[in-house]
Amino acid sequence: MLPRRIKPGSELIRMWKGKSHRVTVMTDGFAYAGEIFASLSEIATGITGTKWNGPRCSGLRSGSNREGTNGR
């Protein structure tokens, strides 16, 4: 389910370990790297290699300022 403030067609851009990752919000999911995903968490896990809250990883929700949250 999309957060109300994110509209289809929006792009989420996040830096992780020096690489830019671009996710496009779709009506029925999220497009990333030529594939459609049901959730941001699936994408975040694929990018980071660990289980992440997708909206938090994408910068849509605030979280703790833990080391590593920005990919450094």
N, C-alpha and C positions, 0 to 999 in steps of 0.2 A: 504494500500500500504506500502511495506517495505522500510525503508530508504536504500539507495544503499549500505551502508557499512555493513549491516546486512545480512548474508547469511543463508538460511535454514539449520537447524541443530545446529545453534548457541544457546547457553544457556545464558539467562539473569538471574542473581541472585541478589536479592535485599533484604535487611533487613528492616523489618517494625515492630516496637514495639517489638523488641527482637526475632522475628521469621524470618527465611530465607524463601524466596519465589523464586522458580525456574520456569522460563518460557522458553520453547523451541520454537524457531522460525521454523515455518513450511512453505512450499511453499504457502499454502492457508490460513494461519492464525497463531495462537499461541496456543500452548498446555500448559495448566496449571491445576494442580490438577485433572488430568484425563479427562479434557474436552478441546474442541477446541473452541477458540474465534476468532472473526473476527478482533479484534483490541486490542492493548495494553491498551487502555483507558477502555474497558470493564473490563479487569483484574484489573487494578489499582483501579477502583471504587469499585469492589468487595473486594479487600484487605483493602482499607482505609475506606470504608463506605461513602465516599464523592466523588463528581465528580472531576476527575483528568485528566490531559493531560498524556496519557499513556507513550509516549516516554520520557517526562520529569520525570515522576515518576520512570521509569525504568533506569534513568541515561543516556539516549541516547541524550538528549538535556539539555543544561545548562539552569538554571532558577535562579530566585532570591534565595537568601539564607534564605528564610523565616523559622521561627521556625516551626518545624513539618515536614519539607520536608524529613527528614531522619528518621522519625518515633520516635523521642525522645520526 
